Amino acid sequence: MFLEVVGADGSKQAGNHLVSMKLGDSVLLDAGSASSLTNSEQMQIEVVLLTHAHLDHILELGFLADATVSQRKSPLTVIGSEASLSIVRKHYMNDLIWPDFSALDSGSGVSLNYRNMTDEEWLELPGGLRALPVPVNHGAGARGFIFDSGRSTVAYTGDTGPTDRIWDVAAGCEDLCMVIAEVSFPDRLTEVAIASDHLTPQLLEKEMHKLNRSGIPIFAFHLKPWFRHEIERDLARRFRDRAVLLVRGDRFTF
């Protein structure tokens, strides 16, 4: 199984790409930058797995549905927490802001299906991948995930401030090979990060103490682009070369 970074930024300026990660060819984790995939890549996506329903994570979900609706032989499945899917249906794909593709018949049935996930119950996903959703400390129905490829596991925080349960679960994974964690702000804005339920390098360092796996590599994402250099400096100060920022095009096998 591979994870490929489509977008890793927590906000948007010229040249930035909002959060989306491919998990194999058929699963898209969040849809902030879904339209930057080629048409062929978009057509291979069977499942969009949402961490939560903030705009930087769902922005291009509607464009993905729109671009592929007339070509699909089976519906696109969108999986998320009950709260996140409710937000998408009520405030985004509601036939006001954007079409309700779950009610649109493409000629071979509905174009999009929503599927609620259950906390701490394994989801079976295409490609033999399993995902365990775990609540984290953030709004809009936020969940992090433990991903299990059958060979190793990855802890993915999604958006979160200081939290606990996902580290408890990850600590029980003997084959944990990496942590992918959000870092939105530099250390000097720790109070802003806490107020908005996000992390800084300093806060992430404290989170890693909860995991207590000193050798696990850390890949950080969701930075505010205008703070990139500060965040890189603070990560290096806290973690040396153990933690690096993800960029579009990074790809890992696990």
C-alpha positions in Angstrom: 0.0 0.0 0.0 1.2 3.5 -0.7 0.3 7.0 0.6 0.9 9.8 -1.9 0.6 13.5 -0.9 -1.8 15.4 -3.2 -1.9 18.4 -0.9 -0.5 19.1 2.5 -1.2 22.7 3.3 -3.7 24.0 5.8 -4.6 27.2 3.9 -4.4 28.5 0.4 -2.1 30.9 -1.5 -0.7 30.7 -5.0 1.2 27.5 -5.3 -0.3 25.8 -2.3 -2.4 22.6 -2.2 -5.0 21.9 0.4 -5.0 18.6 2.3 -5.6 15.4 0.2 -3.8 12.1 0.4 -4.1 9.1 -1.9 -4.1 5.7 -0.2 -3.5 3.4 -3.1 -5.2 4.2 -6.4 -8.8 4.0 -5.1 -9.0 5.9 -1.8 -8.7 9.7 -1.3 -8.1 10.9 2.2 -9.8 14.3 2.3 -10.5 16.3 -0.8 -9.0 19.7 -0.4 -7.1 19.4 -3.7 -9.0 16.6 -5.5 -9.2 18.5 -8.8 -5.4 18.5 -9.1 -5.6 14.8 -9.9 -5.7 13.8 -13.5 -9.0 12.7 -15.0 -7.7 9.1 -15.0 -6.7 9.3 -11.4 -10.1 10.8 -10.4 -11.9 8.0 -12.2 -10.0 5.4 -10.1 -11.1 7.0 -6.8 -13.8 4.8 -5.4 -13.9 6.1 -1.8 -13.3 9.6 -0.3 -12.5 9.2 3.4 -13.1 12.4 5.4 -11.2 13.4 8.5 -13.7 16.2 9.1 -15.8 18.8 7.3 -13.8 22.0 7.4 -13.5 23.7 4.1 -9.8 23.0 3.5 -10.6 19.3 3.6 -13.8 19.1 1.6 -13.4 22.1 -0.8 -13.0 20.0 -4.0 -15.2 17.0 -3.1 -17.9 18.6 -5.2 -15.6 19.1 -8.1 -14.5 15.5 -7.9 -18.1 14.3 -8.0 -18.9 16.8 -10.8 -16.0 15.7 -13.0 -16.7 12.0 -12.8 -20.4 11.7 -12.4 -21.2 11.0 -16.1 -18.4 8.5 -16.4 -18.9 6.3 -13.3 -20.5 2.9 -13.5 -20.8 2.8 -9.7 -21.3 5.6 -7.1 -18.5 7.5 -5.4 -18.6 6.6 -1.7 -17.9 9.3 0.8 -17.2 8.0 4.3 -17.0 10.1 7.5 -18.3 10.6 10.9 -22.0 11.3 11.2 -21.3 14.9 12.2 -19.0 15.6 9.2 -21.3 14.0 6.7 -24.2 16.0 8.0 -22.3 19.2 7.5 -21.4 18.3 3.9 -25.0 17.4 3.1 -26.6 20.4 4.8 -24.1 23.2 4.0 -22.3 22.1 0.8 -23.9 19.6 -1.5 -27.4 20.7 -0.7 -28.7 21.8 -4.2 -28.0 25.4 -3.2 -24.3 25.8 -2.9 -23.6 22.7 -5.1 -25.7 19.8 -6.5 -26.8 17.0 -4.2 -25.1 14.2 -6.0 -26.6 11.6 -3.6 -30.0 12.3 -5.2 -28.8 12.6 -8.8 -29.3 9.6 -11.0 -26.5 9.4 -13.6 -28.3 6.7 -15.6 -27.0 3.8 -13.7 -28.1 4.8 -10.2 -27.2 7.5 -7.8 -23.9 9.3 -8.3 -22.7 9.4 -4.7 -23.3 7.5 -1.5 -22.7 8.7 2.0 -21.6 6.2 4.6 -21.2 6.8 8.3 -18.3 5.3 10.1 -18.2 4.1 13.7 -15.5 5.1 16.1 -12.9 2.5 16.8 -14.4 0.0 14.4 -12.3 -1.1 11.5 -13.3 0.0 8.0 -12.5 -2.3 5.1 -11.3 -0.1 2.1 -10.3 -0.9 -1.4 -6.8 -2.4 -2.0 -6.9 -4.4 1.2 -6.5 -1.3 3.4 -8.2 -1.0 6.8 -8.8 2.2 8.7 -9.7 2.7 12.3 -11.4 6.1 13.0 -10.5 7.7 16.4 -12.0 10.9 17.7 -9.5 13.8 18.1 -9.7 17.3 19.6 -11.0 19.4 16.7 -14.4 20.5 15.3 -16.6 19.5 12.4 -16.8 15.8 13.4 -13.0 15.4 13.4 -11.4 12.0 13.4 -7.9 10.7 13.1 -7.1 7.2 11.7 -4.9 4.2 12.2 -4.2 2.8 8.8 -3.3 -0.9 8.5 -2.0 -2.2 5.2 -1.5 -5.8 6.5 2.2 -5.2 6.6 2.4 -2.1 8.9 0.4 0.6 10.4 0.4 4.4 10.2 -1.1 6.9 12.7 -2.7 9.9 11.0 -4.0 12.6 13.3 -6.0 14.7 10.8 -6.6 18.1 12.3 -6.3 18.2 16.1 -5.1 20.1 19.1 -3.7 18.2 22.1 -5.5 14.9 22.3 -5.1 11.5 23.9 -7.0 8.5 22.6 -5.3 8.3 19.2 -1.9 8.0 20.9 -3.3 5.3 23.2 -4.4 3.3 20.2 -1.3 3.9 18.2 0.9 2.9 21.2 -0.7 -0.6 21.0 0.3 -1.0 17.3 3.6 -3.0 17.4 4.0 -2.6 13.6 3.6 1.2 13.7 6.0 2.6 11.0 5.3 6.4 11.0 3.2 9.2 12.4 1.6 11.8 10.1 0.6 14.7 12.3 -0.7 18.2 11.8 1.4 21.2 12.7 -0.4 24.4 11.7 1.4 27.1 13.6 5.0 28.0 14.8 5.8 27.8 18.5 5.4 31.5 19.1 1.7 31.1 18.3 1.0 28.2 20.7 -1.9 30.1 22.3 -3.5 30.6 18.9 -3.0 26.9 18.1 -4.6 25.8 21.3 -7.5 28.2 20.9 -8.2 26.8 17.4 -7.5 23.1 18.2 -4.3 22.8 16.3 -0.7 21.9 17.0 2.7 23.6 16.9 6.1 21.8 17.0 6.2 22.3 20.7 2.8 20.9 21.2 3.5 18.0 18.9 6.6 17.2 20.9 4.4 16.8 24.0 2.0 14.6 22.0 4.9 12.3 21.0 5.7 11.8 24.7 2.2 10.2 25.0 3.1 7.8 22.2 6.5 7.1 23.7 8.1 5.7 20.5 11.3 7.6 20.2 12.4 6.1 16.9 9.2 6.6 14.9 9.6 9.0 12.0 7.2 12.0 12.0 5.8 13.7 8.9 4.0 17.0 9.5 1.3 18.6 7.4 -1.4 21.2 7.5 0.9 24.1 8.0 -0.3 27.6 7.3 1.9 28.4 4.3 3.0 31.9 5.4 4.6 30.3 8.5 6.5 27.5 6.6 10.0 28.7 7.5 9.2 29.2 11.1 7.6 25.9 11.4 10.5 24.1 9.7 12.9 25.9 12.1 10.8 24.9 15.2 10.5 21.3 14.0 14.2 21.0 13.5 14.8 22.5 17.0 12.4 20.0 18.6 13.0 16.9 16.6 16.3 17.4 14.6 15.9 15.3 11.4 13.2 13.0 12.8 10.3 15.2 11.7 9.9 16.8 8.2 7.2 18.7 6.5 5.2 16.9 3.8 5.0 18.4 0.3 2.9 17.5 -2.7 4.3 14.5 -4.5 5.8 12.8 -1.4 5.0 9.1 -1.6 5.5 6.3 1.1 5.0 2.6 1.0 3.8 0.9 4.2 
